[in-house]
């Protein structure tokens, strides 16, 4: 599986601005991994916010190369709100990628909340949500976001940048 991890992607000031924005009451409940799912979680639209679509995206491109931004939004999960395994694009599409940024202020591995990838042999690979880190992966890899464990009382937050390779 071609998954790239990037730690400390944004400056401390940018990180604080991200956290401040995500603490606003702009979340809506009902987002799904795919339309037929019965599992729902929280979502915040970020497409119309220049800080996310321009400022942060320019920093992302300096780290990963040239991509076209298709959409950007935040996901939020609390205990019990697991996502479903899904693809972010058609399994035959090799041009789309997801840049997933982990926004929580702190994270302990006992909180779970991993992003889980599954290959064609059902082998799993787990990525813990390290604060101010991100993963870049092809959208045609089967994956899901785990809910945090009962030991975490907050909102597990990620920002998903859906990209097309140029």
C-alpha positions as CSV (number, residue, x, y, z in Angstrom):
1,X,0.0,0.0,0.0
2,X,1.4,3.3,-1.1
3,X,0.7,5.5,2.0
4,X,2.9,8.5,2.9
5,X,3.0,9.9,6.4
6,X,3.9,13.5,7.1
7,X,4.5,14.8,10.6
8,X,4.3,18.4,11.8
9,X,2.9,19.5,8.4
10,X,1.7,23.0,9.5
11,X,3.3,25.7,11.7
12,X,2.1,26.1,15.3
13,X,0.2,29.3,14.3
14,X,-1.6,27.5,11.5
15,X,-2.3,24.5,13.7
16,X,-3.9,26.9,16.3
17,X,-6.0,28.6,13.6
18,X,-7.2,25.2,12.4
19,X,-8.2,24.2,16.0
20,X,-9.9,27.5,16.6
21,X,-12.0,27.1,13.4
22,X,-12.9,23.5,14.1
23,X,-14.2,24.4,17.5
24,X,-16.9,26.7,16.0
25,X,-20.4,25.3,15.9
26,X,-20.4,24.6,12.1
27,X,-20.7,20.9,12.3
28,X,-23.6,19.0,10.8
29,X,-24.5,15.4,11.6
30,X,-25.4,12.8,8.9
31,X,-22.2,12.4,6.8
32,X,-21.6,8.9,5.6
33,X,-18.7,7.0,4.1
34,X,-20.9,6.1,1.2
35,X,-24.6,7.0,0.4
36,X,-26.1,3.5,1.2
37,X,-24.5,3.3,4.7
38,X,-26.6,3.4,7.8
39,X,-23.6,4.8,9.8
40,X,-23.4,8.6,10.2
41,X,-20.9,11.0,11.7
42,X,-20.1,14.7,11.8
43,X,-19.0,16.9,8.9
44,X,-17.9,20.5,8.5
45,X,-17.7,22.0,5.0
46,X,-14.5,23.9,4.3
47,X,-14.7,24.4,0.5
48,X,-15.5,28.1,0.9
49,X,-12.8,29.0,3.4
50,X,-9.7,30.5,1.8
51,X,-7.5,29.5,4.8
52,X,-8.1,25.8,4.0
53,X,-8.4,26.0,0.2
54,X,-5.6,28.3,-0.5
55,X,-3.2,29.0,2.5
56,X,-3.0,25.4,3.9
57,X,-3.3,23.8,0.4
58,X,-0.2,25.7,-0.8
59,X,1.7,24.2,2.2
60,X,0.4,20.8,1.4
61,X,1.5,21.0,-2.2
62,X,5.0,22.1,-1.1
63,X,5.2,18.8,0.8
64,X,3.5,16.4,-1.7
65,X,3.8,17.9,-5.1
66,X,1.3,19.3,-7.6
67,X,-2.3,18.3,-7.2
68,X,-5.6,19.8,-8.1
69,X,-8.0,20.4,-5.1
70,X,-11.4,18.8,-5.7
71,X,-12.9,19.3,-2.3
72,X,-12.0,19.7,1.4
73,X,-14.1,19.1,4.5
74,X,-13.6,18.0,8.1
75,X,-14.9,14.7,9.6
76,X,-15.8,14.3,13.3
77,X,-16.3,11.1,15.1
78,X,-17.2,10.3,18.7
79,X,-17.4,6.9,20.5
80,X,-19.6,4.5,18.5
81,X,-19.5,6.5,15.2
82,X,-17.3,4.2,13.1
83,X,-17.0,4.8,9.4
84,X,-17.5,2.0,6.8
85,X,-14.8,0.6,4.6
86,X,-15.0,2.5,1.4
87,X,-13.0,3.9,-1.6
88,X,-12.7,7.6,-2.2
89,X,-13.0,7.0,-5.9
90,X,-13.4,4.2,-8.3
91,X,-11.0,1.3,-7.6
92,X,-9.7,1.6,-11.2
93,X,-9.0,5.4,-10.9
94,X,-5.3,5.9,-10.3
95,X,-5.4,9.8,-10.5
96,X,-7.2,10.6,-7.2
97,X,-5.7,10.9,-3.8
98,X,-6.7,11.8,-0.3
99,X,-4.6,13.9,2.0
100,X,-6.0,13.3,5.5
101,X,-4.9,15.7,8.3
102,X,-5.3,14.8,11.9
103,X,-6.3,17.8,13.9
104,X,-6.7,16.7,17.5
105,X,-4.7,18.6,20.1
106,X,-3.5,15.3,21.8
107,X,-3.9,11.7,21.1
108,X,-3.0,8.5,23.0
109,X,-3.0,5.2,21.1
110,X,-5.4,3.8,23.7
111,X,-8.0,6.2,22.2
112,X,-8.0,4.1,19.0
113,X,-9.6,6.2,16.2
114,X,-7.2,4.8,13.6
115,X,-7.5,5.2,9.9
116,X,-7.5,1.5,8.8
117,X,-6.5,0.3,5.3
118,X,-7.4,-3.1,3.9
119,X,-5.7,-4.7,0.9
120,X,-7.1,-7.4,-1.4
121,X,-5.8,-10.1,0.9
122,X,-7.7,-8.5,3.9
123,X,-4.4,-7.5,5.5
124,X,-4.9,-4.3,7.6
125,X,-2.7,-1.3,8.2
126,X,-3.4,1.1,10.9
127,X,-2.5,4.8,11.2
128,X,-3.1,6.5,14.6
129,X,-4.2,10.2,14.5
130,X,-1.0,11.9,15.5
131,X,-1.7,15.6,16.1
132,X,-0.6,17.9,13.3
133,X,0.3,15.0,11.0
134,X,-1.2,13.7,7.8
135,X,-1.3,10.8,5.5
136,X,-1.5,10.9,1.7
137,X,-3.0,7.8,0.0
138,X,-4.5,6.8,-3.3
139,X,-8.3,7.2,-3.3
140,X,-8.7,3.7,-4.7
141,X,-7.4,2.0,-1.5
142,X,-10.1,0.5,0.7
143,X,-10.1,2.3,4.1
144,X,-12.2,3.5,7.0
145,X,-12.0,5.9,10.0
146,X,-12.4,4.2,13.4
147,X,-14.4,5.9,16.1
148,X,-12.4,6.8,19.2
149,X,-12.6,4.4,22.2
150,X,-14.8,5.0,25.2
151,X,-11.7,6.5,26.9
152,X,-11.7,9.5,24.7
153,X,-14.5,12.0,25.4
154,X,-14.0,14.5,22.6
155,X,-14.4,14.6,18.8
156,X,-11.9,12.8,16.7
157,X,-11.3,15.3,13.9
158,X,-9.7,15.0,10.5
159,X,-9.6,17.2,7.5
160,X,-9.9,15.4,4.1
161,X,-8.5,17.0,1.0
162,X,-9.7,15.1,-2.0
163,X,-7.1,15.6,-4.8
164,X,-6.4,14.8,-8.4
165,X,-2.8,14.2,-9.5
166,X,-1.6,16.7,-12.1
